[in-house]
Amino acid sequence: MYDVAVIGCGPAGLTAALYAGRYGLKVIVFESLPSQLSTVPFIENYPGFEGSGYELLEKMKEQALKFAEHVFDSVLDVKKDGDVFLIKTNGEEFKAKTVIFATGGKHRELGVPGEKEFIGRGVSYCATCDGHFFRGKKVIVVGGGNTALTDAIYLKEIGCDVTVVHRRDKFRAEKALQEELFKRNIPVIWNSVVVRIEGEQKVERVVLKRVDGDEFTLDVDGVFIAVGMRPQTDLAGKLGVERDHMGYIKVDKKQRTNVEGVFAAGDCCDNPLKQVVTACGDGAIAANSAFEYLNL
């Protein structure tokens, strides 16, 4: 029997585990997919640290896991049995008195023909992971937010021939990023969407469609998709945790959900700013709330 089960091993989950463990609670942390932080090439807005996201995550993990048990396995189901939560993984079942969801999110898909078929063969959701495979090759980045422009700038810097495809006539990204993009003369195809991705054994071209209805083809070797994140909250939803219309978990200022004994932290929540520093703050608050729930 654990006092706290933390589902997720990113900044929010690791901070929650660290704080809960230091409160003297018996903590278990579940990790399945790598945190999005591990793919960030450089962090310079986390106080006291500059370096890659992977380096920061490993430092957090090393510190937090001194205070918590670590299970590398996917959580398949969470059920409430009286005052106890039953957490089922691929290989085992665990019991806990409280649960903190820190499940983050995953990349949104375009949902077009060829997208799934060519994942790993020209379609990617992580420029920093796969960009080096496309040095000297022609690629597109699909999207208009901060991530899309950051990816395009990164790909240009490492030697890719990159074009941005955006469905609107202006970007949503920060002005500074837009200036950096235009400074590098990265071309933009405005008011256009991807209709399908084509090729034989790998990506060879994309079919685009303008908002006025005209379709046209662009020869490319790679398609980097950066159209936002989808919160990983299905497990919480099955437990009866309330979510908003986008799927984010609704929490109060103490990171409490509508289900007693269940808390949430980080990018899976409806908090306005999705940053490492705010995820850590969420995790600390969630751990404190779990402690109060168990002891007050």
N, C-alpha and C positions, 0 to 999 in steps of 0.2 A: 504494500500500500504506500503510495507516494502522496505527499501533501500537494504538490504542484506538478502537472504535466504540461510541458511547453511543446507545442507542435509548430516546428519551424526553427531553423538554425541560422537565420540571418541576424542583422544587428539588433532587431527588436527582440527576437527569441533569446539570443545570447545574453543580452542585457537583463532581460527578465529572469533568466536562469541564475545569472551572477547575483542579482539583488535578492532573489528568493533564497538562494543558498546561503548568502551572508546573513539573512534573517534567521537562519537555523532550520529552515524547512528542508524536507527531503524532496529533491527535485529530479525529474527525468526529462530529457530533451530528445525529441524525435527529429531526425534529419533524413530527407529523401533526396529531392533535387537540390543542386547547388544554389546558393543565394545569388540574386541578381548582382549583388555587390561584387562578387568574384570576377565579373566580366568588365568592370569599370577600369579603364587603363590608367587613370590618374585621379587622385583625390586631393583637392587643395582647399576644400571648404569645411573640413572636419577639424575642429580646434585641436591644435597640438600634433597634427599628423599630416604628412605629405608623402604620397607614394601610391602604389596601385591598390585597387579595391581588394584584390586577393590578399595582399600583405596585411591590410587592415583587418580583414575578416579572420585571418589566421591568428592574429594577435588577440582579437576578441574571443575566439574559440579557445585558445590556450588558457586564457584567464578564466573564462566562465566555466569550463569543464573541470576546474579544480573543485567546483562546488556542486556539480550535478552529474548524474549518470547520463551517458550518451548512447542512443540507439540509432544506428544507421539502417532505417527501414521505413517503408511507406506506411502511413496510418490509413487504414481502409475504412474505419468506422469509429464513431464516438457515440456512446449511448449513456443515458443517465439512469441509474438504478437506485432509487431512493436518494441518498445523499452522496452516492459514489458514482464516479464516471468510469465506464469500461472503455478502454482504448484498444482496438484490435488492429494489429499489423499483419503483414504477410506471414510472420512466423510465430506470433505470441499474442497474449492478451495481458494488459496491464490495468491496474486500478489506481485511481487518484481522487483526491478530495476536491481539487479545483483544476480547471483547464485554462491555459492561456493560448489562444490562437495567434500565431505570428507567421502565418502561411504565405504572406507576400502576394505576389502576382506573377503572371506569365505573359509573354508577348501575345498581343492580339494578332489574329490571322486575317488575311484579306478575304479568304473564302472563295478563291477563284480556281478554275481548272488549272491543273499543273502545279499548284502550290505545294500540296502535300507530296505529290509524286517526285518532285525535284528537291526536297529537303536534303541537304548534304551533297547535292549534285548541282549546285548553283543557286539554290534558295537558302537564305540565312536570315536569322533574326538577331544576330550578334556580329557587328562589324569588327569588334576587337578580337573576337574568337577566330573569325574566318577570313578577315580581310587580307591577310598575307598570302592566301592562296590566289588572290586576284591581282597581284602586282603586275602592272603593264597590260591589264585586261580592261574591257569595257563593262561597267556595272551601272545599275541604277539604285538609288535609294528612294523608297516610297514613303512619303509622309511629309509633314510640315511643322512638326513641333521641335522642341529642344533636342530630343533624341535623334531625330532624323537629320537635323543639320549638324549635330555633333558627329554622327556617323559619316556623313558626307565629307566633312572637313578632315576627319581621321583617314578615310580612304584615299582622299586626294594627297594627303601628306605622305602616305606610304607608297604612292606611285600608281594608284588606280586611275583609270579614265572614267570619272564619275559624273553622273547626271542625276538631278533630283526630279522626281515626279510628284506633283502635288495636285490635289483635286480642287483646290480653290485658287483665287487670284492673288492671295497674299499668305504669308506664313503666320503661324501662331507662336513661333519661337521667339525668344528674347531678342531684342534689337541688337545686342552685342554679337550674338551668334549669326544673325543675318548679315551683319557687316563683315564678319570673318569669312562667311561663305562667298559673298560677292567680291571681296578683296582677292580671293583665289580664282576668280573667274569661273566658278563652277556653274555650268548651265542648268537652267530650270525649265521643265516642261509644265506650264501652268494649266489649270482647269482640265486636268486629265486624270483618268483612273486606269488601273490595270484590269483588263478584261480576262486575259488568260496568259499563261506562261507555257512556252512551247520548246521542243527540242527532241532529240533522239535519246541518247544515253545521258545527256546533261542539258542544262539550259543553253539555248541558242538564240532565243528571241522572246520578246514580249509583245502582245497585242494591246495597244492602248486605245482609249476612247475619250474624245473630247466632250465637254459638257454640251456642245451643240450637236452631238450625235455621230460625228465622223470617227471612224476607226483607222488606225495606222499601226505599222509594225516597226519595231526598233530592235536591231541586232545587239544582243548583249551576252556576256558570259556569266553574269551574276545579278541576282536580285536581292537586295537587302531591304527587309520590311521593317518599318519603324512607325507603326500607326497606333501606338499606345499599349497599355497593359490591361489585362483582365484579372481582377482579384481572385485569388484561389480560396474561395469561401464555401464551396459546395458541402464540405464536411460540417461546417458550422451551421449551414442552412438546414441540413438533415437533422441537426440537434434542436432545431427550433429557434436558432439565433436570428434576430431580425436584421435584414439587410436593406439597403436603399435600391433605387431603380437601376443602378449600375452594378449592383452585386457587392458593394462594400459593406462591411459589418458596421452597424450603428453602435456607437459607444458614447458614454457620458464623459465628463471631464476626469473621471477616475478610471477610465478604460473598462468600465463595466458594461456588459451586454444586458439584454432583457432576460437572459436565463441566469438564475442564481448560481453563483459559483463559477461562471464562465466569463473570461475577460479576453480582450483582444488588443493587439499592438502592431504598429508598423503599417506597411503598405496595404494590408488587407482591410484596414479601417477607413472610415469616411473622413479622416482628418485631411485638411486642405493641402498640406505640404508633404510631398513624398521625398524625404531626404534621409540620409543616414543619421544625422544628428537628431531629427525629430523621431525617427524610429527608436533610437536608443532611449529618448525621453519617454516615449510610450511604454517601452518595456519596463523601465524603472517604475513608472506609475502603476502598471498592471501588477507587477510583483508586490508592490506595497499594498495594493487593494486586495490581492489574494491573501496576504499576511493578515490584514485587518479582518477579512471575512472569516479566516480560520481561528482568530484569536480574540476578537472583540464581541 
